[in-house]
Amino acid sequence: MTAQPPAHPALHATDPELAALVGAEERLQADTLRLIPSENYVSAAVLEATGTVLQNKYSEGYPGRRYYEGQQNIDLVETLAVERAKALFGVEHANVQPYSGSPANLAVYLAFASPGDTVLGMSLPMGGHLTHGWGVSATGTWFNGVQYGVRADTGRIDFDQVRDLARKERPKIIFCGGTAVPRTIDFAAFGEIAREVDAVLVADIAHIAGLVAGGAHPSPVPHADVVATTTHKTLRGPRGAMLMSRATHAKAIDKAVFPGLQGGPHNHTTAAIAVALREASAPSFGEYAHAVVANAKALAEALLARGFDLVSGGTDNHLVLIDLTSKDVPGKVAAKALDRAGIVVNYNTVPFDPRKPFDPSGIRIGTPSLTSRGLGTADMPKVAEWIDRGVRAAGGGDEEALAEIRKEVAELMAAHPAPGLPLGD
């Protein structure tokens, strides 16, 4: 039997050590069940775009206003990405240059606030993001970060607290959205509060951008001054970010990104963003987005049936946050055991968690990746069973049980090949 050529022949010839690591990662992504809600599989087209000669170009500035010559094609690439973002999300302005989500959020601060100003965001332990004014972030160091949380009885955002804090603190910026929010975000309620206190409302939809684009989650565009998002996660694009806004904020946003925070944009990433936005505009992507939510809800129901405690009692989107306190297994112990079983999750704090952030009570899971592989609601009871068996094995130190789950996971993954993985010898 003739061996297949390596998937990356140039890399294999130049740096076989690194090529071997890439190959190992390809195999890992192929035969494990990836349940981290911020991860996904991009298409082969997105992967190809990130590896084009566009990587060779420096392009400081914006289309038609560059500081380098030779931008005839680059201007068209960026314009294509911008126009596709505007059409897909229904916004007046889009900037596709931010390198990632955190720099994009920093640009928002630069555009609308001064050091020391007050910003209101969701508390990190309650499900928010570091860049929403949390203390260990630069945003909590340079700005006065004030945090809201969720209700203890429902696990949902406490809008009475949001409104009271906004009236008391008069923030320049209010952030809504987060990294562990399993319920629909009420952008209209946030918009009403922001208008009352004359604050700029920033909807950080990094996690749910694909769901918004696919019509599986309400859009923040009618209510938010600025919409910030990464371009990977549920949107299935490259590791980049976008800032979208009303036309009145376009100049402030663009100036904050460049020259405020960045030099030349990553043109190969911009091209891949354009590809992902084209893919997200297809009817099949809307079907995908709704399938992600359907899978998450089915998985949540199956976990509840097995006695798991879920923050807020379930999910409306792609994400499920599990509180393992009643299972008497710490989140970190469970996550590491599940990883050995071929089920990739992350340990995560839960609201009002008595444990420390690096040894929390919960795990965070999501359905974007498994949905990209074609798994459906009928598969979710099996996934819940594996999680249940894995957590019990973690508590009892049963490595044989974990190894058995690993074999079962690999069999199911082999039946559902992952898109975009160029597996080779």
Salt bridges, closest charged atoms under 4 A:
GLU26 OE2 - HIS8 NE2 2.52
ASP31 OD1 - ARG406 NH2 2.99
GLU39 OE1 - ARG34 NH2 2.99
ASP75 OD1 - ARG66 NE 2.69
GLU78 OE1 - ARG66 NH2 2.88
GLU83 OE2 - LYS86 NZ 3.44
ASP117 OD2 - LYS172 NZ 2.96
ASP153 OD2 - ARG151 NH2 2.83
ASP160 OD1 - ARG163 NH1 3.99
GLU196 OE2 - ARG167 NE 2.54
ASP204 OD2 - HIS132 NE2 2.88
ASP225 OD1 - ARG246 NH1 2.92
ASP225 OD1 - HIS249 NE2 3.67
ASP254 OD1 - HIS93 NE2 2.83
ASP316 OD1 - ARG183 NH1 2.97
ASP359 OD2 - ARG355 NH2 2.70
GLU385 OE1 - LYS382 NZ 3.17
GLU385 OE2 - ARG389 NH1 3.01
ASP388 OD2 - ARG306 NH1 3.05
ASP388 OD1 - ARG392 NE 3.45
GLU399 OE2 - ARG340 NH2 2.91
GLU408 OE1 - ARG389 NH1 2.97
